[in-house]
Amino acid sequence: MENEKEERRPRVVLLALDQGKFDARRSLDELAALAEADGMEVAAEVVQRRQTPEAGTLLGEGKVAEARLVCMNTGAELAVFDGELTGSQLRNLSAALQVEVIDRTMLILEIFRSRAATNEGKLQTELALLRYQLPRLQGLGESLSRQGGGGGGGGGARRGAGETKLELDRRHIDRRIEHLEGKLKELEKRRGETRRARRKNNVPVVALVGYTNVGKSSLMNALCGAEIFEADMLFATLDPTARKLTLPSGLTVILVDTVGFVSRLPHHLVEAFKSTLEEAAYADVIIKVADAADGEAMAQLAVTDEVLDSLNCGDIPQLVVYNKCDLEGAVSFDPAVLLTSAKTGRGLPELLARLDEVLAHRVRTIEVLLPYDTLSLAELMRSRGSIAEEEYRPEGLYCRGTVRVDDLHKFEPYLLEH
């Protein structure tokens, strides 16, 4: 049955207009990866190079006719345009090609929708989808049912005199948007309470951020041994995932994995999904991850920096990591940059050591002699720090190790002078 399902993946044709404004080849490769991530099979590509787009379809009449033939010959059920389309452009292209047409943003939204796991992620996805659909209602047609949004939902009985289905859909979406915005504000307050609780416990937060598909989830698994979903596909992670990580010093931190980005991600999507990225704004350290084997690693980091700047993360300590350094094509970079491989483990001890350096102000190395009636302090040292050496002596338990700075006052009476 699994194989049958695999064979029935919808076949799609990718459409693009190359005006020379960006690397169209790379963008199309990324669009193909997005389509694969959404369970589609890319059957063909149709690209037109021209400076001035056709108003109604972006592509010229001849290229639209060619795309129609390609869709027919490949048995494609869908065409995906590499860019944003208006409602009328969607409608015109769909009518000309005789297949459903969606654009790059709609595809990204659909992936977000299928990946969302938490309640907040689902609400954010629906909100972004509705905001996107609202100005395009007339042109979306089948895409509304495809993405599960925008319908009037039994609105016929409520329709006033002369009220069209389009107007009803618009009112329905407006109300739903208002409702979702209210729900998300409530969740934002709760998230603030969770962060305050973390700060009260004084547990440092380390956020993994970066371009999508650079291996952040794999890196998290390699560091924490945590079984979170990882896959070699774009947008494998949507909702922030937090795991406990103990550094070599014994300091415990919370490692947070966040949703990745793609090039030319529309700004309104960045805004819509900001809540999934705000973990970075409240982190004590940010690890910026790029793909060491990708020639566009610098561009990936530029996208990451752009987003971090929009979240006012400039004052937070940041480490740069080039992951996947085991792959062919990976090259050496600036010594300040950490090379890692989640697959082979290369560079992971160095990354942990660097985190310890950055967070060194949170722990102290001490030597104490604990009377036998204070052995609970040894347990505190073990659970919230680390013990490198211990020895039972007639006058008490000798311990050498690390403790958190906020626990230091409890050990002061028993510190050994040097």
N, C-alpha and C positions, 0 to 999 in steps of 0.2 A: 504493500500500500504506500509506503514511504516513497518508493521509486516512482510510482504512478503520480504522486503529488508533485514530485520534483519535475516530472516531464510536463506537467500542466501549468508550469509557470507562465504567466502572461508574456507574450512577445511584444517588445516595444521598439520603436524607432526614435532615435535621438535627433532633434532639430537644433540648429545653431546658426546665428548670424554673426559673422566675424567682421567687426568694424575696425579691427586693429587696436582696440583699446586695452586688451589684456591678452594673455597667452590662451588662445582659444583651444589649442590642443590639450593643454593641461586641464582646462575647465571641462572639456568634454570627457576626458578620462575620469575626472571626479564625478561628473554626472552619471557616467556608466557605473561607477562604484556605488553611487547613491541608489541607482535603480536595482543593482544586485542586492544591496542591503534591504531593499523593500520587496525582495522575492521576485524580481522581474528578470527576464532574459533579454539582453540587448541584441536585436536582430540586425540592425543597420544604423548608419548615421547619414544625415543629409546636412551639409554645411554650405552656406552661401557667403562669399566674401564680397561685401559691398559697403560703401561708406554711408549711404543714405537708406534707412529702412523704409519699406512700404508701409504706409500708415495703417492699413486694415489688417495686414497679416505679417508684417515685419519682413518676411521673405518675399521675393519677387514672384510674379505670376508663373514664370517658367519653372522656378525652383519648387513652388507649391505643387505644380503638376507632377514634377519628378518625385516629390515626397509621396504624393498620392499613389503613384505606380510602385514605389518601394514598399509602402504599407500593404498594397494588394499582393505583391510578389512574395513578401516575407510572411504573410498571414498575421501581421501585427494587429493587436487589439487596442493599442494605445500609442500616442506620440507624446514625447516629453520635450518641451522647449527649454533650451539652456539660457534662461533669463526670466524676467517677470513679464506677464502679459496682462492687458486690460481685459475686462469682460467681453467687449466686442471682438477683440483679437482672438480670444479663446473660441468664441462662437464662430467667427469667420473661418479660422483654421480647421476647426472640427467639421464644419459643413463641407469645406473644400477637400479634406482628406478622407472624409467618411469614417473616421475613427474618433474616439474620445481623445481630447488633447488636454494635458495639464502642463504647468510650467515648473521651473526649478524649485520655486518657493513652495508650491503645493506638494511637491514630492518630499521636500524636507519636512514639511508639516506632517505629512502622512507617516514618515519614519518616526518623528517625535511622538505621534499618537500611538504607534504600535509599540514603542519602547517604554512609554511612561508606565511606571510601576506604582509610585506613591499617589495618594489622593491629590496632593498639590501639583505634581507633575501632570496628572490628567486634567486638572482644572486649567493649568497654564496652557496646555496644548489646545484645549477646546476654545479658550479665550483667543489665542493667536489665530486659530482657524476661523473663528467667527468674524474677527476683525478684518481678516483677509478676504473673506467671502462677501462681506457687506457691500463694498463698492463694485463687486463683480457679479452680483446676483443674476443679472440678465444674461450674462455669457456663460455661466458655469454649467447649467444644464445637468447632465449625468454626474458631473463631479461632485455635486452636493450629496447625492445618495452614496457615491463611492466613498466619501470621507465622513459620512454619517452626521452631517450637520445641516443647519439652515432650513430644514423643512418646516412647514406650517403646522404640522402635527395635529390633524383633526380640526384645523381652523375654519373649515367651510361653514360650520354652523354659527361661528362668531362673526363672519364677514358682514360688514355694513353695506348699505346700498352703494353700489358703484366701486366698492373696494376690490382691487385686483389681488390675485394671489401674490404678485410681486410685492405689493404694499404690505400685505399680511406677513409675508416672510420677513420683510424688513423690520416691521414692528416686533415680530417674534424674536429676531436676532438682537435687536436693540435691548429688549427686556432681559434676554439671556446674558448679554454682555454685562449689563448692570448688576445682575445677580452674581455672576462669576467674580466680578471685581470686588464685591462685598465679601464673598467667601474667602478670596485670596488675602484681603486685608486682615481678616480674622486669623488665618494661618500664619501670616507674617508676624503678628503679635506673639503667637505661640512659639514661633521659631526663635524670636528674640528672647523668650523665657528660657528656652533650651540653651541658648548661647550664654545667658547670664549664669545658668546652673554650672555650665562648663567652667566659666571664669571663677566662680565661687570655689569649685574644686581645684582651680589652678592647673587644669590639664591643658598643655599647649596643643594648638591645632596646626597641622601641616596640610596644606591644600595642594593636590596635584592638578595642574591646569595645563592646557595646551591644545594644539590642533587635533582634530578628530583622527582616530586610527594610528596614533603614534605609540600606542602600547601602554597607556596610563593604567588601565585595569590589570594588565599582565604584570606591570611593575608593582602595583599594590599587592597582588597575589604573591609575587616573589618575595616581597618584604615582610608581609604579614602572614602568609600561608592561609589567606582567607579565600573562601570559595565564592567570589562574586562573579557575575556573568562576564565573560570575555570572549571576543570573537574577532576574527580578522575581517571586520566590516565597519563601514562608517556608522557612527552614532550607536555603537554597541552599548554605551552608557548614557542614560538620560538623567536620572535622579542622582543627586549626590549620595555616595555610599561611604559610610564612615567605619573604620576599623581601628582597633587598638594596636599600637606598635611600641615595643620596648627597645630603646636605643642602647648601645653598648655601655653607656654610663649608668644604665638602670632607670633612666628617666622614661616615663610612659607618656606617649603622645597619642593624639587622635589623628589618623591619616584619612583625609577626605578626597574621594575621587569625584571629579565634576564632568559635566557634559563638554564634549569637544566642539571645535569650530571648523567651519569650512571657509575657503576664500569667497569673497563677495557675499557673505551671509547678510541678507537684508537687515538694515538697522532695526526695523520694527520687530524682527525676530529676536535680536539680541535683547531688546527691551522686554519683550514678552517673556523671555526665559531667564531674566536677570535673577529671579529668586533661586534658580538652580546654581547660580554662579556666586551668589552673595557669600557663600561659605568662604570664598577666597578673600573677601573684604574683611572678614573677621578672623583670619588666620594669623598665627604668630610667624609662620614661615610659608612662603609660596615656592613650590618646585615647578618650574616651567619646563615642560617636556617637549622635545622635538624628535623627529625621526632622523637618525644619523645617516641612513642610507638614501635619504631623499635629497636631491639637489636643491630643493626649495625649502630646506630646513630654516634658513634665515627668514624667508617669507612667512613660514609657519609661526616663528617667534614674533614676527611683526604683528600678525593677527592677534596673537596672545597678548602682547603688550598693549595693543589698542583697547582690547576688552578690559584689561586690568586698569588701564588709565581711566576708562569710563566708570570704573568702580572705586576710584580714588585709592588705589592700592600702592601708590608710590613710596610710602614710608615703611612698608612691610619688607623685611629681609627676603631676598629672592635668590634661589639657586637655579642655574641652568643645567639641564640634563639632556644629553643626546642619547636616546635609547636605541635599541636594535643595532648596536655596534658590532654584532656578530654577522650581520648580513653583508653580502658583497656590495662594494661601493661605499661602505662606511669609511669616513676619513677622519684624520686627527684634526682637532680644533685647538683653540686657545686653551692653555693649561687651566684657566679658571673654569672651563666647562668640564662637567663630569661626563665621561663616556660609560654607559651602562648597557647591559643586556639582561632583560628579564628572563630570557630563555636559558642562558648559560650561567648567569649569576655574576658575570664580570662587572666590576665597578660598584656592586651593591654595598660591600663593606666601606668603601670610600664615601659613598653617599650617606650612609648612617653616621660615619665619623664627622662629616661636614655638618650634618644636622645637630650633632652633639656640640660642635664648636659654636654654631649660631645660637644654640639654646643653653650654652654653658652657664649663663647668669642664673639659670633656674635651679642648678644643683651645686653642692659643695662636697669635696672629698674630705672625710674626717676619720680620726682614730678615737675610739672611745673605750672606756672600761666600765661596763654596766654591772652594778651590783645585782646579785641574783634575784632580788625582789623587784627589779625593773626590766625583766627579760621581755616584757611586752614591747619595749622600745626596739629590741632586736628584730622583732616581727614587723614593726613599722618600717624599719630600715630595709628589711628584705622585700616588703610588699610595695613600698612607695619609692624605693631607691635600689641599691644593690649592695651586697656584701662580697668583697674580694677575698677577705681573710678573716677567720675567727678562731679564737683559742680560749679554752676554759682554763682559768687561773684561780688560785685560792681566793682572791678577793673579788672575782667576778668574771664576766665574759668580755674578752677583748674582741673588738670588731674594727676592721678597716674597710671603708666603703663610701658610697655616695648617699647623700640625703637631699631632699628638696630644700631649697632655701626657706620656704615657709614652714618647714618642720624643724629647722635648725635649733630654735630656742628650746625645744624639748630635750636636746642632747647636750646643751651647753654645760650643765653641771658635771658631766662625765667626760668632757673632752680631755685628751692627753696633750700636755704641752710639749713642744719640741724645742 
